Amino acid sequence: MGLFSSMRISGSALTAQRLRMDVIAGNIANADTTRVNGQRQPYQRQQVVFSPLNQGAGSAGDGLQVAAIVKDQQPGRQVYDPANPDSDPNTGLVAYPNVDTTTEMTDMLSANRAYEANVTVLNSIKQMAQRSIDLGRA
């Protein structure tokens, strides 16, 4: 495995973690959305599913890719609020999204740490390459 393949692997992880952070930000932004496309239906939390790139038998893989962005099928919370325009006319319940901001913030910290770790790897690779160039000049 050379320097460039290591850079490709870390670069793919940076791209995947950035997309994960974007999805988490969207979940947090829609934590109170009770209407989707004009329908009385709560927003559904989304999750990113990762998979390895080109993983062969006995290999560590060539990086990371986003396999899919899936909707979380867990039910949202129901709040009794008959004055809300999005409440069910029969029961007075409002269906809220299944987004828990504590979980989202924890996921955001995890994605941020993974992103920072891959930036550190790229910086280390850059330093190694620079030292190799410096040795060649001497």
Residue frames as qw, qx, qy, qz and C-alpha x, y, z in Angstrom:
[[0.000, 0.892, 0.452, 0.000, 0.00, 0.00, 0.00],
 [0.471, 0.254, 0.013, 0.845, 1.54, 3.30, -1.08],
 [0.074, -0.262, -0.306, 0.912, 1.12, 6.87, 0.01],
 [0.305, -0.001, -0.335, -0.892, -1.43, 7.66, -2.67],
 [0.499, -0.315, -0.766, -0.254, -3.67, 4.71, -1.81],
 [0.331, -0.382, -0.632, 0.588, -3.56, 5.79, 1.85],
 [0.072, 0.184, 0.032, -0.980, -4.55, 9.30, 0.78],
 [0.410, -0.151, -0.603, -0.668, -7.43, 7.89, -1.30],
 [0.456, -0.370, -0.800, 0.120, -8.67, 5.84, 1.64],
 [0.200, -0.397, -0.446, 0.777, -8.61, 8.83, 4.03],
 [0.157, 0.085, -0.247, -0.952, -10.15, 11.07, 1.37],
 [0.426, -0.288, -0.730, -0.451, -13.05, 8.68, 0.88],
 [0.396, -0.454, -0.701, 0.383, -13.62, 8.62, 4.64],
 [0.069, -0.257, -0.153, 0.952, -13.60, 12.43, 4.75],
 [0.312, -0.082, -0.477, -0.818, -16.26, 12.56, 2.03],
 [0.486, -0.360, -0.783, -0.146, -18.42, 9.93, 3.76],
 [0.342, -0.424, -0.583, 0.603, -18.19, 11.58, 7.19],
 [0.052, 0.130, -0.041, -0.989, -19.00, 14.99, 5.72],
 [0.431, -0.227, -0.602, -0.633, -22.15, 13.55, 4.16],
 [0.477, -0.400, -0.753, 0.213, -23.00, 11.93, 7.50],
 [0.179, -0.315, -0.350, 0.864, -22.68, 15.35, 9.18],
 [0.233, -0.030, -0.328, -0.915, -24.94, 16.88, 6.52],
 [0.500, -0.336, -0.732, -0.318, -27.62, 14.23, 7.15],
 [0.410, -0.405, -0.636, 0.513, -27.38, 14.75, 10.92],
 [0.027, -0.173, -0.081, 0.981, -27.71, 18.52, 10.44],
 [0.379, -0.174, -0.526, -0.741, -30.84, 17.91, 8.37],
 [0.500, -0.398, -0.767, 0.051, -32.28, 15.70, 11.10],
 [0.277, -0.368, -0.455, 0.762, -31.69, 18.37, 13.73],
 [0.108, 0.049, -0.184, -0.976, -33.16, 21.06, 11.49],
 [0.527, -0.199, -0.534, -0.630, -36.35, 19.02, 11.06],
 [0.167, -0.030, -0.876, 0.452, -36.69, 17.88, 14.68],
 [0.254, 0.369, 0.562, -0.696, -40.08, 19.66, 14.97],
 [0.308, 0.181, -0.505, -0.786, -41.36, 19.26, 11.41],
 [0.471, 0.191, 0.763, -0.400, -44.89, 17.88, 11.55],
 [0.658, 0.643, 0.238, -0.312, -45.80, 18.41, 7.90],
 [0.386, -0.304, 0.668, 0.558, -44.01, 16.99, 4.85],
 [0.045, 0.107, 0.696, 0.708, -45.03, 18.01, 1.30],
 [0.413, -0.199, -0.128, -0.879, -48.23, 19.59, 2.60],
 [0.726, -0.260, -0.599, -0.214, -49.34, 16.35, 4.26],
 [0.545, -0.661, 0.317, -0.407, -49.89, 15.96, 8.00],
 [0.968, 0.024, -0.182, 0.171, -47.01, 13.55, 8.37],
 [0.450, -0.832, 0.257, 0.197, -43.91, 13.95, 10.56],
 [0.377, 0.731, -0.568, -0.027, -40.39, 14.08, 9.20],
 [0.983, -0.176, -0.020, 0.053, -38.56, 10.75, 9.46],
 [0.390, -0.762, 0.468, 0.221, -35.03, 10.65, 10.79],
 [0.801, 0.542, -0.254, -0.009, -32.42, 9.64, 8.22],
 [0.679, -0.563, 0.435, 0.181, -29.32, 7.55, 8.79],
 [0.427, 0.699, -0.533, -0.211, -26.22, 6.99, 6.68],
 [0.954, -0.118, 0.273, 0.028, -25.15, 3.42, 5.92],
 [0.050, 0.769, -0.590, -0.239, -21.45, 2.94, 5.12],
 [0.979, 0.092, 0.175, 0.054, -19.80, 0.13, 3.20],
 [0.487, -0.523, 0.466, 0.521, -16.17, -0.58, 2.28],
 [0.528, 0.706, -0.267, -0.390, -14.91, 0.15, -1.22],
 [0.701, 0.476, -0.525, -0.075, -13.72, -2.87, -3.23],
 [0.496, -0.518, 0.650, -0.254, -13.20, -5.18, -0.31],
 [0.719, 0.279, -0.606, -0.194, -11.78, -8.44, -1.56],
 [0.918, -0.332, -0.215, 0.017, -11.06, -11.62, 0.33],
 [0.791, -0.249, -0.138, 0.541, -8.35, -10.99, 2.89],
 [0.335, 0.373, 0.024, 0.865, -7.98, -7.27, 2.10],
 [0.143, -0.403, -0.504, 0.750, -8.70, -4.30, 4.31],
 [0.275, 0.821, 0.499, -0.032, -10.59, -2.50, 1.55],
 [0.456, 0.282, 0.193, 0.822, -9.83, 0.59, -0.45],
 [0.063, -0.158, 0.115, -0.979, -11.75, 3.11, 1.58],
 [0.157, 0.409, 0.747, -0.500, -15.26, 3.94, 2.58],
 [0.130, -0.206, -0.491, -0.836, -18.40, 4.78, 0.66],
 [0.466, 0.103, 0.423, -0.770, -21.96, 5.68, 1.53],
 [0.109, 0.152, 0.956, 0.226, -24.07, 2.66, 0.60],
 [0.168, -0.617, -0.643, -0.423, -27.40, 4.35, 1.30],
 [0.137, -0.129, 0.372, -0.909, -29.27, 6.97, 3.26],
 [0.325, -0.364, -0.856, -0.172, -32.19, 5.21, 4.91],
 [0.407, -0.530, 0.005, -0.744, -35.19, 6.46, 6.87],
 [0.004, -0.104, 0.859, -0.502, -35.44, 5.37, 10.48],
 [0.446, -0.335, -0.671, -0.488, -38.71, 3.45, 10.87],
 [0.234, -0.268, -0.726, 0.589, -39.02, 4.00, 14.62],
 [0.081, -0.795, -0.551, -0.239, -42.29, 5.72, 15.53],
 [0.140, 0.448, -0.170, 0.867, -42.21, 9.38, 16.49],
 [0.065, -0.239, -0.702, 0.667, -43.71, 10.86, 19.60],
 [0.157, -0.628, -0.614, -0.452, -47.38, 11.80, 19.93],
 [0.122, -0.109, -0.412, 0.896, -48.32, 14.99, 21.79],
 [0.016, 0.709, 0.704, -0.016, -51.85, 15.99, 22.74],
 [0.098, -0.362, 0.006, 0.927, -52.40, 19.49, 21.32],
 [0.365, 0.603, 0.708, 0.051, -55.86, 19.91, 19.76],
 [0.122, 0.901, 0.079, -0.409, -55.15, 23.60, 19.00],
 [0.286, -0.439, 0.623, 0.581, -52.26, 22.69, 16.66],
 [0.622, 0.484, -0.159, -0.594, -53.30, 22.82, 12.98],
 [0.449, 0.373, -0.793, -0.172, -51.44, 19.54, 12.39],
 [0.368, -0.131, 0.808, -0.441, -53.30, 17.64, 15.12],
 [0.102, -0.216, -0.927, -0.288, -55.51, 14.70, 14.25],
 [0.381, -0.308, -0.113, -0.864, -59.10, 16.03, 14.26],
 [0.769, -0.326, -0.483, -0.262, -60.40, 12.91, 16.02],
 [0.785, -0.323, -0.395, 0.351, -57.82, 12.49, 18.78],
 [0.153, -0.984, 0.064, -0.065, -56.13, 15.90, 19.04],
 [0.768, -0.405, 0.305, 0.391, -52.71, 14.23, 18.84],
 [0.370, 0.860, -0.312, -0.160, -49.84, 15.75, 16.87],
 [0.957, 0.018, 0.096, 0.273, -47.31, 13.34, 15.39],
 [0.073, -0.914, 0.367, 0.158, -43.75, 14.64, 15.85],
 [0.647, 0.546, -0.533, 0.004, -40.60, 13.28, 14.18],
 [0.940, -0.301, -0.102, 0.123, -38.58, 10.42, 15.62],
 [0.495, 0.578, -0.297, 0.577, -35.56, 12.74, 15.94],
 [0.663, -0.691, -0.178, 0.226, -33.86, 12.81, 19.34],
 [0.245, 0.918, -0.224, 0.218, -31.49, 15.79, 19.44],
 [0.547, -0.663, 0.511, -0.019, -29.31, 14.13, 22.08],
 [0.848, 0.079, 0.484, 0.200, -28.73, 11.13, 19.80],
 [0.577, 0.770, 0.121, 0.243, -28.10, 13.42, 16.85],
 [0.072, -0.927, 0.344, -0.133, -25.54, 15.48, 18.77],
 [0.708, -0.420, 0.561, 0.085, -23.78, 12.29, 19.88],
 [0.800, 0.378, 0.396, 0.245, -23.70, 11.08, 16.28],
 [0.323, 0.926, -0.058, 0.186, -22.40, 14.50, 15.19],
 [0.370, -0.792, 0.486, -0.001, -19.54, 14.27, 17.70],
 [0.808, -0.091, 0.557, 0.169, -18.70, 10.79, 16.44],
 [0.667, 0.652, 0.255, 0.253, -18.67, 11.96, 12.81],
 [0.047, 0.968, -0.213, 0.122, -16.58, 14.99, 13.76],
 [0.573, -0.602, 0.549, 0.086, -13.99, 12.83, 15.56],
 [0.811, 0.187, 0.498, 0.242, -13.78, 10.43, 12.61],
 [0.460, 0.858, 0.089, 0.209, -13.33, 13.39, 10.25],
 [0.194, -0.906, 0.371, -0.057, -10.58, 14.86, 12.46],
 [0.755, -0.323, 0.549, 0.156, -8.83, 11.48, 12.65],
 [0.754, 0.440, 0.385, 0.299, -8.73, 11.23, 8.86],
 [0.207, 0.957, -0.103, 0.176, -7.42, 14.79, 8.56],
 [0.487, -0.724, 0.487, 0.043, -4.65, 13.79, 10.97],
 [0.823, 0.043, 0.512, 0.242, -3.85, 10.75, 8.80],
 [0.572, 0.749, 0.191, 0.274, -3.65, 12.95, 5.69],
 [0.076, -0.952, 0.275, -0.107, -1.37, 15.43, 7.47],
 [0.681, -0.475, 0.541, 0.135, 0.90, 12.57, 8.57],
 [0.788, 0.345, 0.423, 0.283, 1.06, 11.24, 5.01],
 [0.329, 0.920, 0.008, 0.212, 1.91, 14.72, 3.76],
 [0.343, -0.839, 0.422, -0.007, 4.72, 15.05, 6.32],
 [0.795, -0.170, 0.543, 0.210, 6.10, 11.63, 5.36],
 [0.677, 0.608, 0.293, 0.293, 6.10, 12.56, 1.69],
 [0.084, 0.972, -0.150, 0.159, 7.78, 15.88, 2.43],
 [0.559, -0.654, 0.503, 0.086, 10.49, 14.16, 4.48],
 [0.823, 0.147, 0.480, 0.266, 11.09, 11.70, 1.64],
 [0.474, 0.830, 0.110, 0.274, 11.51, 14.60, -0.79],
 [0.213, -0.921, 0.314, -0.082, 13.89, 16.31, 1.64],
 [0.752, -0.359, 0.522, 0.185, 15.96, 13.11, 1.91],
 [0.753, 0.463, 0.362, 0.297, 16.17, 12.91, -1.89],
 [0.233, 0.947, -0.056, 0.215, 17.55, 16.46, -2.06],
 [0.477, -0.801, 0.360, 0.034, 20.30, 15.83, 0.51]]
